[in-house]
Amino acid sequence: MSDLQKSLSHARTHQAEYLEQYKELLAFPTIGADPAYREDIVRAAGWIAADMQRIGLTNCQVLPSEGNPLVYGEWLEAGSDQPTVLVYAHYDVQPVDPLDLWVSPPFEPTIREGNLYARGSIDDKSGVHVNLKAVESMLAATGRLPVNMKFLFEGEEESGSPNMAPWLEAHKDLLQADILIVSDGSNDNETPLIMVSARGIVSAEVRLHGPVKDLHSGSYGGVVHNPAHLAARIIAAFHDENGRIRIPGFYDNIRPLTDTELAQMKAVDDWTMTTALRETGLTHFWGPAEIPFQVRQTAQPTCEVNGMKSGYQGEGEKTIIPAEASFKVTMRTVADQDPDDLAEKFTRFVHSFDCPTIKIDCQINSAKWPFQGLTEGPVLEALQKAYETTYGRRGLLIRAGGSVPIIGDLSRILGMPLTSLSCGNGDNGHSPNEFIRIKYYHLGIETVIHFLYNLAGNALQQL
Amino acid sequence: MSDLQKSLSHARTHQAEYLEQYKELLAFPTIGADPAYREDIVRAAGWIAADMQRIGLTNCQVLPSEGNPLVYGEWLEAGSDQPTVLVYAHYDVQPVDPLDLWVSPPFEPTIREGNLYARGSIDDKSGVHVNLKAVESMLAATGRLPVNMKFLFEGEEESGSPNMAPWLEAHKDLLQADILIVSDGSNDNETPLIMVSARGIVSAEVRLHGPVKDLHSGSYGGVVHNPAHLAARIIAAFHDENGRIRIPGFYDNIRPLTDTELAQMKAVDDWTMTTALRETGLTHFWGPAEIPFQVRQTAQPTCEVNGMKSGYQGEGEKTIIPAEASFKVTMRTVADQDPDDLAEKFTRFVHSFDCPTIKIDCQINSAKWPFQGLTEGPVLEALQKAYETTYGRRGLLIRAGGSVPIIGDLSRILGMPLTSLSCGNGDNGHSPNEFIRIKYYHLGIETVIHFLYNLAGNALQQL
């Protein structure tokens, strides 16, 4: 019996035990955003570190940060010819409001119809526990792992990881590895999903100050510059008729798509467009038609007004020239665009409308990096083969139009290639009655085992 | 002693009596907008008609309308070689809230420091009473009037005269005259003000409907047309860089200014600009610089956004593509622009942005005519000479940038030239503690007497 077979066999004979342990972990109310749960956060971190120690990982520790602690552990005895894999997941969870919509209490894990209900069951304690139980199975069954491994479990992801960037900078050496595996998110019911990219985000608010107060539109129409008009002029200038952004330099530094990537995107174009038609209620989409839908949706930068306001907004009419106007913008960036650079270009463009009649104030609120994961090569192939074995199908490569700033930071600061590996299937990640399908919790453990053995088969230089 | 001297003398010897009568009129709580005061409105109308009868007018009557009644009276024995003058004023008043800011109750006329405090004392029972007391003085002292006269006193002006247009159409014959005198508004403290024009108004609301709900700006940025962007594009298209309106045909049918009018406007350019600088807190104005300030402010049409809204307006950010955007517009029109024609041009322009990605809805809320009064000629000269005698200075010709739709309707439907004649000086017309300066109440009566005698000196054909 091979090491792989021994490991899988161990995982299968210990399913009930693993699930009981998982319920223990799920019972910690690790709501990271709420200081009232700080003690539970610390207890959960200690529980995870102790479990890592027990199953045979080394250097296990709870590491302080400016916010909630992180948990670290490693196993580095696979030999220098084997890759070192860094696994990231987070043990903090979303708040539970509205509590009265939960069928069973969020921190009393409960099984109903093959699902395990608890806050964090899919997002993202599954990422923590499935990885650890895969490793436990391998170590218990064979005394070793096929690759070198490091584990980093965060406690503030659901609060936007406000302290992670400097923490990562300070722990670069500890976290050095060949490949980063991000274990977060859920697979589709029967289809594995591999998130290969997400866009960065730059958010801004522009305020325009005209006269000291709202003026009578009759008395001053024709002589006072209306801030709503200038706001409109700026917003209208963001795009040309075809939806191409006119901010100078906006398309600089975009990493060209490979032929493989383009083909992957075109392959899902119909599927994503069908989804989008249903979700939006629209009959027609927008943007440069010569660029494929998926590319526009995920691999091109955007500039969208999220809100604008000026003057009177109630019923009927109020005959004023508004004193002020303002609008909020989010821009999405793609690899390898520097969000700070884009923020500067946006600010410069807005201020190109400076005039003596209206004061323009442009404030950048955040500037976060995009990430670009592997879209081909031996690591991705190792993962796909694992899914073929466990799910019976290859994973769908998904590009997020939205942003996952923590992955951008991990990728950029640690400087290593990455892929995502979702460890379960479930739903209601940020809603009441969050659950994981128990069948897929166990299948997740086997997927990780397969993946790591597949990875060991690849020479380090191939990464 | 001339008829003029006899009339003036009568007015002077009866000042105390007239003021007591005025207090009686002011005591009626004629808040026209509030149905609770309907009975007081009717009683006041009857009181006015009775006073007209008593002083010697004929055909005095309270005329019903779809809303509050109007009061009519006439004196037509001056001979067919004398002009017929129609005087318009209104006896309804603004509401009195906030009541606790009134030093004395709004319908208990009270004298303090030479001022008579009461709701309606300046706006516009002065227009009713000053005219009647001038006529009473002339009839009592001489048994006749120098010109033929008709009086029309309205009861719904402060509610926007919603029933006047059809009522005027139905009473055209009764109201036939050579010249319309609008007795509303207040003079400046020591300077008579003659309003010679006001702009019309067309108001509209434009709503843009995009996706069925707010969408994630990451997931759909780049493929969904953002309604805020299209709203901005439409608004930005209203004006060119110099503030000239780009709606096709927007400047059609503007009556050219005469040299006299242009000179009148240039004469007050500095004064109005100084006022505007103080009022707006601005250092620079806007609009085509080759057009004088006063002309832009009062004699050119405008298109102003009064309010716009879309998406998220709270603190911080919300990463959405808004489902909708909307904005409100008021356009000001000048003689002889037809507001309905302009409304149609606006609607057509907005719909020139129709596209398959966003549904545009353009709703016209109102379309009211501008008015253009006399700016030169014998009638205006008759009025100016009256002011020279009573105030010691000629009146300042004022053009309102705003709108007084009732005058537009009177002028257009009755089809006669008009001038304004403010019968008093006072303040707080729409605020607590409204008052008229008693000295100028009496001076108003003398001004009307002088004006009518001056007018009689002019041959009818000169009008």
Interface residues (C-beta under 8 A of the other chain):
Chain A: A198 R199 I201 S203 E205 G210 P211 V212 K213 L215 H216 S217 G218 S219 Y220 G221 G222 V223 V224 H225 N226 A228 H229 A231 A232 R233 I234 I235 A236 A237 F238 H239 G243 A276 E279 T280 G281 L282 T283 H284 F285 W286 G287 F293 R296 Q297 T298 Q300 T302 C303 E304 V305 N306 G307 M308 K309 S310 G311 Y312 Q313 G316 E317 K318 T319 I320 I321 P322 A325 F327 K328 T330 R332 P356 T357 N365 S366 A400 G401 G402 S403
Chain B: A198 R199 I201 S203 E205 G210 P211 V212 K213 L215 H216 S217 G218 S219 Y220 G221 G222 V223 V224 H225 N226 A228 H229 A231 A232 R233 I234 I235 A236 A237 F238 H239 G243 A276 E279 T280 G281 L282 T283 H284 F285 W286 G287 F293 R296 Q297 T298 Q300 T302 C303 E304 V305 N306 G307 M308 K309 S310 G311 Y312 Q313 G316 E317 K318 T319 I320 I321 P322 A325 F327 K328 T330 R332 P356 T357 N365 S366 A400 G401 G402 S403
